[in-house]
Amino acid sequence: MGEPVWAVHAVRAYEISATELICAEQESAEKYACVLSTDPGVLAGAVTRFVIDAPGIRTPVALYVAGDNQQVPHISDDRRVYANGHGPASRYAPR
């Protein structure tokens, strides 16, 4: 089986972005996702573990909202961000 990598994604109202960063270490990915989650327009920063050359093997490992680590899968503590990026905050996003 291939080596694991960790991908970081931004969750915005109405979208979960393509991968923003791929890291060789989980700690680096989580640090980036934590900071990313505080950017304007970003509701959350998500980290997913993938295995190189192993399609379909992926595991969500971390989700940060406003710099705070959430449980995965989760409904955020402030109830603005739900799994898959849906929630009350999405009605405020520009279309």
C-alpha positions in Angstrom: 0.0 0.0 0.0 1.2 3.6 -0.7 2.3 6.2 1.7 -0.3 8.4 3.6 -0.7 12.1 2.8 -2.9 14.8 4.3 -4.9 17.2 2.2 -6.3 20.5 3.4 -9.5 22.0 2.0 -11.3 25.3 2.7 -15.1 25.1 3.4 -16.9 28.1 2.2 -20.7 28.7 2.0 -21.9 26.7 -1.0 -18.6 25.0 -1.7 -15.8 22.9 -0.3 -12.7 23.9 -2.3 -10.4 21.8 -4.2 -7.3 20.8 -2.3 -5.3 23.8 -1.1 -2.3 21.9 0.2 -1.0 18.4 0.5 1.3 17.6 3.4 3.5 14.6 4.2 2.8 15.1 7.9 -0.6 15.3 9.7 0.7 18.0 12.1 1.6 20.4 9.2 -1.8 19.9 7.6 -3.6 20.6 10.8 -1.6 23.7 11.5 -2.4 25.0 8.0 -6.1 24.1 8.3 -6.3 25.9 11.7 -5.0 29.1 10.2 -7.0 28.7 7.0 -10.2 28.5 9.1 -9.7 32.1 10.2 -9.5 33.6 6.7 -12.3 35.9 5.6 -15.0 33.9 3.8 -13.8 30.6 5.1 -16.2 28.7 7.4 -13.8 25.9 8.1 -10.5 24.2 7.2 -10.7 20.5 6.7 -8.0 17.8 6.7 -8.4 14.5 5.0 -6.0 11.5 5.0 -5.4 9.8 1.7 -3.1 6.9 0.7 -1.0 7.3 -2.4 -2.0 5.0 -5.3 -5.0 3.7 -3.3 -8.2 5.1 -4.8 -11.2 5.3 -2.4 -9.1 5.2 0.7 -9.6 8.5 2.5 -10.4 9.4 6.1 -11.5 12.8 7.5 -9.2 13.5 10.4 -9.7 17.2 11.4 -12.0 20.1 11.0 -11.2 23.6 12.3 -13.8 26.4 12.7 -12.5 29.9 13.6 -9.2 28.2 14.7 -10.9 25.7 17.0 -10.6 21.9 16.3 -14.0 20.3 16.0 -15.1 16.6 16.2 -15.3 14.8 12.8 -17.9 14.2 11.6 -19.5 17.1 13.4 -21.9 19.9 13.7 -19.8 22.9 14.8 -20.3 24.2 18.3 -21.6 27.5 17.0 -24.0 25.7 14.6 -22.9 27.8 11.6 -21.2 25.0 9.8 -22.7 21.5 9.2 -21.0 18.5 7.6 -20.7 19.0 3.8 -20.7 22.8 4.2 -24.5 23.2 4.7 -26.0 25.3 7.4 -27.6 28.6 8.3 -24.5 30.6 7.4 -24.7 29.4 3.8 -27.7 31.7 3.1 -25.4 34.7 3.5 -23.0 33.7 0.8 -23.0 35.5 -2.5 -24.4 33.5 -5.4 
